[in-house]
């Protein structure tokens, strides 16, 4: 997991004025906090977007839509850099030009999963990466649930997007409740195993349902700005051209344009928010009637 690492990290203790104030609210605040990036990125308002590593395309799309909406309204997106929902949220926040914080369950100099090395380095450049585990620590079974308390503490609202009963995201939800923070959940079909944990939070914890990305803004008391559609230039124009010429999925657009799939998915999330594309029940994407 470890490889050459740029020497741009710092270590903070609770007495340091730069130490995030919200982490001091924890009963077990980290005695040391390793950071890479810009500390101001983590300032409120902030939302934690969490969920399963084994996310469905629907779950990832919803995570991107919520993250992009929040990022475009000045809200910091906090997550754990895991596969699935976490990575979707981080990537969408960055692609929307917003702020994001990644909380690691390993040492600050580790890349886990290895496939997220480029994303982790991008967050360090454009956002903030933090860990309570020292350099060289490869993590252990309890490290990832342990880091979840930091994710919840840094956020005003924690949103669980997609989670089975066994998901670690439910652990983050518990910490959010203990801290008196708002807990929000994306409802799922009653026969969807990947969403059973979400539905149980709605029933047992009376979490706030998220029916649209703007619902999260309302919980944060951030006014939603009316949109008039994206200026179709750059990546948006490339994706739109592929779409109107017959491509009907993110994978097809990525294949035809040569763009990374994650990047295409983030662009489609922004286009959906602006009403320029829609997704059908099968997950296919369509240009909205009259858009252009």
N, C-alpha and C positions, 0 to 999 in steps of 0.2 A: 504493500500500500504506500510505502514511503519512497520518495525519490527526491531529486534535487529541488530545493525549496528556496524562494527568494527571501532575503533577510529583511522583511518589512513588517515583522510582527512586533507586538509590544505586550507587556504583561502588567495588568492593573490589579491593585488591591482595594478593598472597600474604602479605605481612607483616602484614596486618590480621588480628586475632584472630578476626574474624567470617568470614573466608574459609573455605569448606568444606574441612575437613582432607583429605577423600578426593581432592579435585582436585589436592592437592600430590603425590599418588602418580604422577601422569602425568609422562612424560618431557618433555612440552611443556605444562605447566600454563598456563592463561590468565594473561597478565600483568595483565589487567584483567578483572573480572567484574561485569557490570551485573546488578542484581537489582531485582525488584519483588515485594513480598509479605513473608512471614515466614520468615526464614532457618531457624528451628527446624523448619519443616515438613520439611526435607530430611534430618533426622537419621535414622540407622538404627533399626530395620531398614528396608531399602528394596528394592524390586523394579523392574527396568526391564521394561516390556511394550512390545514393538515388533513391527512387521510392515509389510506392504504398504499403500500408499495406496489401491490398488484392491482393497479387501477384499471378500470375499463376506459375505452375511448370516451364514453360519456362523462365519467368522473374527471378525466383530465381536461376535457373541454370546459366543463363547469368551473374547475379550478382556475383555468386560464382566464375565463370571462370575469370571474370575481376579482382575480389578481390584477388584471388589466384595468378594470373599472376603478379599483381602489388606487392603483398607481397613478392613473391619469388625474385623480382628484387629490393628489398629494399625500396619500396614506401609505405608510411603510408596510411592506409585506414581509412577515416573519415566518420562517419554516425551518425544516430540519435537513434539507439537502438530500433526503432519501429518494429512492426511485419513486415513480408514480406521481401522486398528488403533489408532494413537496417540490420536485423538480419542475413540474408544470407551472406551479405558482411562481417560483423564483424566475424562471425563464420569461414568463409573460410580463412580470413586473419590470424586468430589465428591458424587454423589447418595447414596452410602452413608455420607456424613458423615465421610469419611476425608481423608488427606493426599495431595497430589499436587504434583509439580514438573514444569514444562514447560521444556525446554531448546530455545531458538530457534536457527535458522540464519540469522537476520537480526538487525538492531539491536533493542535492547530496546523501541524506540518504533515498531516496524513490526508490521503485522498481516498475516501470511501463513500460510495463505490468508486472503483477506479475510473469507470466510464464518465464520472462527473468531474474529472480533473479540470477540463476546460471551463465548465460552468462554475466550479468553485473559484478558479483563478479570475474569472470575469467578475464574480460577485466581489472578490477582494479588491479589484480595480475600481468597480463602479458602485459598490455598496459596502457591506460589512460582513465579515466572517468572525464568529466568536466561539470560544470553547473554554470550559473550565478544566480541561485535561491538558497536561503539559506536552511539550514536543516529544515525539517518539512514542506516545501512548497510542497503541493500535486499537483501543477500545475493548470492551468485554460485554457479556450478555446484559448486564444491568446498566451499562453506560448510556444506552439510547433512551430507555425510560427515564433515567435520571436527568438527561438534558432537556426532557420535555417540560420540566418545571420552568426552565429559563424561557422557552418559547412562550408559554402561557403568561409569564410575568412581564415580558416585554410588550404584550399586546393589550389593547383596550377590549378587543373582541376576539374570541377564538371561534373559527368556523371549521367544523368537521364536514368535509365534502363527501367522502365515501369511505366507509369503514365497516368491515365485518365485526362480529362480536369479539374476536380476538385481537383486533387492531390496537397498536400502541397509541393511535390517535385518541382512544378513549381515556388513556392515561393523561394525555394533555388536557382533555376536557375536564377531568377530575381536578387537576391543578388550577384550571381557570375558575372553577366553582369555588375551590378553597380560598382563592385570592379575591373572591367577590367580583370577578370580571364577567362580562356578558358572554354567554355560551350560545352559539348559533349552529344550526345543522341544516344541511340540504336533505330534504325528505327523499325516500326511495320507494320503489315498488315493494309491496309487502312480501313478494316471493323472490326478491333479489338478495342472495346471501351476502354480496359485497356491500349492501346497504343496511343490513340488519342492525349493526351497531348504531348507525345514525338514527334509525327509527326507534330504537330502545332509548336513546338519549332524549328524543322528543317526548316519549311516553313517561319515562321514569325521572328525568331531570327537568322536564318542562322547558327544554331549550327553545330558543327562538327559531322558527322556521325561516329558511332563506328560499324565497320563491323567485327572486331575480337579483342580479348583482347590486342594484340600487338599494335593496333591503339592507345590505351591509353598511352602505353609506349612511342610511337613516339611523342605524344603531350607533354609528360613530358620531352622529350629529354633524355630518358633512353634507352640505347641499349638493345635490346632483346637478351638474351643468348640462343644459340642453346641447345636443350634438346635431350637427348639420351634415354629417357624413365625412369620412376621411378624404383628404386630398389624395387622389389616386396617383401617387408617384412612388418611386422606389420599389420596395418589396411588395407593397399593396398593389401597385399597378401590374407587376409581374404575375402575382397570384390571380388577380382579377382577369387578366388576359387569358390565362390558362382555363379559368372557370367558364368564361363565356364561350370558350372554344371547345367545350365538351368535358373537361375534367370535372369529376363529381366527388372527389375525396381528397383529403390532405395528402394521402400517400401518392395519388395520381398526380396532383399538382407538384409535389416534391420531385417525382420521377421526371416529369416533363420540363421542369424549370431548373433542376439541379440544385435547388435550395434544400437545406437540411429540413427534415420532417418537423422537428421541434419549432423551427422558425416559421414554417408554413402554418402550423397549428396556432401559433401566437398571432400571426397576421389575420387568420380567419376569425379568431376570437374577437379581435378589434373590429373587423368588418361586421361581425354579427351584432356587437354592441351598438354599432352605428346604423343597424337596420339594412345593411347592404347585402347580407347573405342570410340564409336560413338553413337549418338542418332538419331533415325529415326523421321519422322514427327509426329508419334503418341506418342513420348516421351519415347519409349522403348530404352533400352541401349543394345549395342552389343559389344562383343570383336572385336577389329580390326583384319582383316585378317593378319595372320602371326605374331601377337603379342604373346609374351610369355616370 
